[in-house]
């Protein structure tokens, strides 16, 4: 191709690229926007109604969206657990949907994953009403929520993750034919390999974690099947969205070698990866204000902004 031809092609493409850039909402600094919060039912599984808490910046523009999946060893916690970072991310220009989902002991894997997929489909179904961009949806998960976020992000339309009904204007209905793929995944101090963490919990005498694993997965074989590194190495991951992984240095819940195995598996699979390590910080430090939490929030905002530009 000649230089003149290349320049002509570039000039022809510039207006299109500029139009795309103008249509894409840009994230702002943390704290730049005031937010409005709302509570509602987003889905139903059997007779169980699942609630969500939304955080929306006070702006008239169409927004990118993110689903927050809380931690609690698949057996505790609720949609309000991540409120500190949910409010911060919303204040930078994101619509944040923090969800409840079925947990142990009432439910077992893959019930939680079915509910996470339903939350993504809820946002896509209601994108026009909520004034969000349905192509911009990402996931953020903390601890066991990080595990659920990666399962949903890497195998978004798995047949095992179907069945939860989403709320509609006329009641509840399944939307399982709607794509549940996402733009990016953030996994903070994630339980990436439940079988590995189960053995770690037994080794260090963490009875509460042991019981939670058994209540949610039933057997070690099911834990192994739900291992994110395993599904990556088995080439069962259907999508490899940009991944951001956070590891605290003094995390007594997440053995560091488990996280390193996740990083290696994702890189070997060809995924785009961002990793941050926070020395001397405990498990789930990002739920509380601190200088490191502020640094983390800025890094999350920058990662999301970059992922939305891809």
Phi and psi in degrees as a GROMACS rama.xvg file:
@    title "Ramachandran Plot"
@    xaxis  label "Phi"
@    yaxis  label "Psi"
@TYPE xy
-74.053  161  UNK-2
-61.1892  -39.6252  UNK-3
-64.7308  -41.872  UNK-4
-63.9706  -42.378  UNK-5
-62.8008  -41.1581  UNK-6
-66.3999  -38.8439  UNK-7
-63.1651  -42.8791  UNK-8
-63.323  -41.6606  UNK-9
-62.3563  -43.2281  UNK-10
-64.0942  -35.7587  UNK-11
-68.0187  -34.0056  UNK-12
-82.834  -22.4835  UNK-13
-57.6052  -46.191  UNK-14
-59.5424  -38.6656  UNK-15
-64.9393  -45.1096  UNK-16
-63.1315  -40.3306  UNK-17
-63.8177  -40.2053  UNK-18
-63.338  -42.0269  UNK-19
-61.6366  -42.2292  UNK-20
-64.0059  -37.153  UNK-21
-69.5578  -32.0348  UNK-22
-76.3402  -21.5456  UNK-23
-84.8023  120.745  UNK-24
-67.2614  137.552  UNK-25
-97.7765  137.186  UNK-26
-76.5272  152.208  UNK-27
-110.415  -175.315  UNK-28
-67.6828  150.049  UNK-29
-57.3784  129.85  UNK-30
91.5097  0.489957  UNK-31
-72.0517  -29.5647  UNK-32
-115.117  141.581  UNK-33
-74.6973  152.731  UNK-34
-125.564  156.883  UNK-35
-118.355  134.884  UNK-36
-113.054  148.87  UNK-37
-147.177  146.704  UNK-38
-115.828  138.032  UNK-39
-164.988  168.136  UNK-40
-89.6845  126.007  UNK-41
-104.564  -19.2964  UNK-42
-158.578  170.114  UNK-43
-143.853  134.374  UNK-44
-122.322  107.563  UNK-45
64.0748  -122.449  UNK-46
-98.3868  6.06949  UNK-47
-95.5575  117.598  UNK-48
-88.017  135.839  UNK-49
-109.184  126.724  UNK-50
-98.6216  156.671  UNK-51
-134.738  155.633  UNK-52
-124.213  122.372  UNK-53
-106.755  149.896  UNK-54
-127.511  117.47  UNK-55
-126.434  128.33  UNK-56
-68.116  148.372  UNK-57
-79.5482  81.3289  UNK-58
-143.846  154.378  UNK-59
-90.7876  -4.63772  UNK-60
-83.8796  156.891  UNK-61
-66.8361  134.678  UNK-62
-111.019  148.604  UNK-63
-72.3272  156.026  UNK-64
-129.191  154.592  UNK-65
-143.14  140.638  UNK-66
-102.321  128.361  UNK-67
-100.767  127.287  UNK-68
-116.312  111.793  UNK-69
-74.0454  163.664  UNK-70
-94.5578  -168.124  UNK-71
127.7  27.1201  UNK-72
54.8038  38.4816  UNK-73
58.6956  17.54  UNK-74
-143.146  -0.999197  UNK-75
-153.935  175.335  UNK-76
88.0262  167.114  UNK-77
-151.083  -173.136  UNK-78
-61.9969  -17.934  UNK-79
-90.0749  -3.704  UNK-80
-61.5507  -38.9914  UNK-81
-96.4044  25.2784  UNK-82
-60.0259  -31.45  UNK-83
-63.5469  -51.6683  UNK-84
-80.4417  -23.4242  UNK-85
-63.728  -45.5689  UNK-86
-64.1197  -40.1193  UNK-87
-63.1949  -46.8245  UNK-88
-65.3208  -39.5263  UNK-89
-61.8487  -36.1808  UNK-90
-69.4797  -11.0317  UNK-91
-94.7909  -3.89324  UNK-92
115.837  23.453  UNK-93
-110.675  143.132  UNK-94
-86.0527  118.66  UNK-95
-110.161  127.215  UNK-96
-115.785  106.335  UNK-97
-95.4129  126.911  UNK-98
-117.952  150.066  UNK-99
-88.5056  156.969  UNK-100
-154.724  163.816  UNK-101
-68.2656  141.137  UNK-102
-136.071  169.458  UNK-103
-70.6878  152.176  UNK-104
-88.8504  -4.95467  UNK-105
-69.9492  -29.9976  UNK-106
-131.495  158.097  UNK-107
-126.689  162.8  UNK-108
-53.7713  133.734  UNK-109
-103.495  30.0453  UNK-110
-56.2899  -44.9506  UNK-111
-60.6338  -40.7058  UNK-112
-66.6998  -33.7119  UNK-113
-62.0398  -39.1563  UNK-114
-72.7881  -36.7287  UNK-115
-63.2468  -45.1009  UNK-116
-60.3432  -37.9724  UNK-117
-63.7266  -36.9918  UNK-118
-63.3738  -40.4395  UNK-119
-63.9209  -44.1664  UNK-120
-67.9255  -31.9633  UNK-121
-60.1492  -46.8441  UNK-122
-63.4087  -40.8616  UNK-123
-65.9854  -39.7772  UNK-124
-65.7066  -37.4341  UNK-125
-104.514  19.1285  UNK-126
-57.9429  -43.0757  UNK-127
-65.6664  -45.5592  UNK-128
-64.7406  -39.5136  UNK-129
-81.4483  -10.2872  UNK-130
57.7054  53.5517  UNK-131
-121.868  159.71  UNK-132
-87.2674  113.076  UNK-133
-68.0378  -15.2909  UNK-134
-89.3678  -1.59502  UNK-135
-102.956  1.47246  UNK-136
-67.9393  132.5  UNK-137
-124.96  176.128  UNK-138
-127.692  141.783  UNK-139
-132.232  131.603  UNK-140
-138.101  146.024  UNK-141
-113.719  125.605  UNK-142
60.8579  -118.287  UNK-143
-62.9213  -27.0753  UNK-144
-65.8186  -30.9277  UNK-145
-65.1939  -38.7035  UNK-146
-60.2635  -47.6002  UNK-147
-65.0079  -36.8041  UNK-148
-63.1799  -42.2604  UNK-149
-69.5211  -40.7972  UNK-150
-58.0975  -45.8113  UNK-151
-67.4611  -38.8633  UNK-152
-74.3956  -33.1603  UNK-153
-92.1748  -26.036  UNK-154
-129.448  62.3052  UNK-155
-65.5777  -29.8372  UNK-156
-115.289  29.6281  UNK-157
-58.4454  136.955  UNK-158
-63.0546  -24.6031  UNK-159
-74.7167  -13.2584  UNK-160
-101.651  28.3898  UNK-161
-112.252  167.265  UNK-162
115.536  -28.0289  UNK-163
-73.2099  131.604  UNK-164
-84.7736  142.777  UNK-165
-100.916  154.473  UNK-166
-72.3567  135.542  UNK-167
-127.938  177.877  UNK-168
-63.953  -24.3426  UNK-169
-111.695  9.88511  UNK-170
138.878  -131.187  UNK-171
-128.384  143.149  UNK-172
-155.153  150.816  UNK-173
-74.9923  149.596  UNK-174
-133.561  40.4301  UNK-175
-68.0865  -17.5006  UNK-176
-81.2249  -9.13201  UNK-177
-82.1284  134.531  UNK-178
-59.5827  131.518  UNK-179
-107.008  18.8421  UNK-180
-68.9682  154.927  UNK-181
-128.733  164.534  UNK-182
-81.3181  -31.4605  UNK-183
-163.125  165.831  UNK-184
-135.255  133.818  UNK-185
-114.782  121.214  UNK-186
-119.105  104.798  UNK-187
-96.6909  123.51  UNK-188
39.7399  56.553  UNK-189
-81.2963  149.212  UNK-190
-85.2369  77.4681  UNK-191
-69.8141  -27.4742  UNK-192
-132.458  96.137  UNK-193
-57.8224  -35.5911  UNK-194
-67.2925  -40.8465  UNK-195
-62.8688  -45.8293  UNK-196
-68.2468  -32.3516  UNK-197
-62.0727  -45.7114  UNK-198
-66.7739  -37.5341  UNK-199
-62.715  -44.964  UNK-200
-61.538  -38.4149  UNK-201
-68.0615  -37.2862  UNK-202
-66.9968  -36.8952  UNK-203
-100.875  3.13683  UNK-204
76.2893  37.9124  UNK-205
-95.3069  83.3542  UNK-206
-61.445  -37.3764  UNK-207
-61.9115  -43.3124  UNK-208
-66.8583  -39.5079  UNK-209
-58.9886  -48.0775  UNK-210
-64.567  -37.8187  UNK-211
-65.5238  -42.7958  UNK-212
-60.6167  -46.3636  UNK-213
-66.1668  -37.461  UNK-214
-68.1024  -34.3505  UNK-215
-89.4922  -40.0099  UNK-216
-99.7107  -23.7189  UNK-217
86.0404  -60.868  UNK-218
-131.612  161.135  UNK-219
-64.8501  -31.2337  UNK-220
-62.7229  -39.9968  UNK-221
-68.0938  -39.4171  UNK-222
-57.1753  -43.8525  UNK-223
-65.2234  -39.1519  UNK-224
-62.2001  -31.8487  UNK-225
-88.7651  7.55851  UNK-226
-71.146  127.357  UNK-227
-67.1185  -46.8869  UNK-228
-57.1949  -37.1603  UNK-229
-62.7125  -46.6729  UNK-230
-68.4943  -29.4609  UNK-231
-67.6856  -46.4356  UNK-232
-70.5043  -28.4482  UNK-233
-82.6004  1.71486  UNK-234
59.5694  34.1886  UNK-235
-90.9957  -9.50502  UNK-236
-72.8936  121.597  UNK-237
-87.2921  -22.7743  UNK-238
-135.388  148.682  UNK-239
-129.285  72.0194  UNK-240
-69.1203  159.198  UNK-241
-52.0545  134.969  UNK-242
-121.145  132.874  UNK-243
-115.525  121.69  UNK-244
-117.791  134.779  UNK-245
-118.801  130.339  UNK-246
-127.633  116.088  UNK-247
-74.4651  146.012  UNK-248
-70.6542  -32.2291  UNK-249
-110.533  39.9214  UNK-250
-81.6382  108.936  UNK-251
-82.0722  -7.85518  UNK-252
-98.1906  -23.6041  UNK-253
-121.97  102.847  UNK-254
-62.8421  133.342  UNK-255
-61.6316  -34.6466  UNK-256
-65.0776  -27.7655  UNK-257
-66.0246  -42.4305  UNK-258
-65.9669  -40.8713  UNK-259
-60.839  -36.9146  UNK-260
-65.3523  -39.6894  UNK-261
-60.6767  -46.9514  UNK-262
-59.8712  -44.6183  UNK-263
-64.0063  -42.9834  UNK-264
-65.0385  -39.1368  UNK-265
-70.9587  -40.7092  UNK-266
-64.006  -43.9394  UNK-267
-63.1623  -29.9412  UNK-268
-77.6303  -10.1073  UNK-269
95.4299  14.4639  UNK-270
-80.0497  152.631  UNK-271
-86.5372  123.132  UNK-272
-128.756  137.269  UNK-273
-121.46  131.148  UNK-274
-129.265  134.286  UNK-275
-130.794  135.372  UNK-276
-114.922  132.803  UNK-277
-118.081  98.0887  UNK-278
-59.0329  145.341  UNK-279
66.362  7.80849  UNK-280
-97.3561  144.566  UNK-281
-86.7626  175.105  UNK-282
-55.5127  135.431  UNK-283
64.9775  27.8106  UNK-284
-60.4445  -26.574  UNK-285
-69.946  -6.29961  UNK-286
-77.7537  -12.4701  UNK-287
-123.959  149.313  UNK-288
-64.1786  137.891  UNK-289
-170.672  168.484  UNK-290
-63.3186  -39.4853  UNK-291
-68.2392  -36.1152  UNK-292
-62.027  -41.8776  UNK-293
-60.1967  -43.0214  UNK-294
-64.2348  -40.0413  UNK-295
-62.2629  -45.7  UNK-296
-60.9505  -41.8436  UNK-297
-63.8904  -40.5237  UNK-298
-65.0199  -39.9075  UNK-299
-62.8934  -46.0399  UNK-300
-58.0468  -44.7814  UNK-301
-66.1837  -39.9314  UNK-302
-62.7104  -45.7457  UNK-303
-62.5484  -44.6373  UNK-304
-59.6283  -42.1066  UNK-305
-66.5066  -41.5441  UNK-306
-63.4388  -35.8363  UNK-307
-71.4168  -19.5259  UNK-308
-86.074  -11.5015  UNK-309
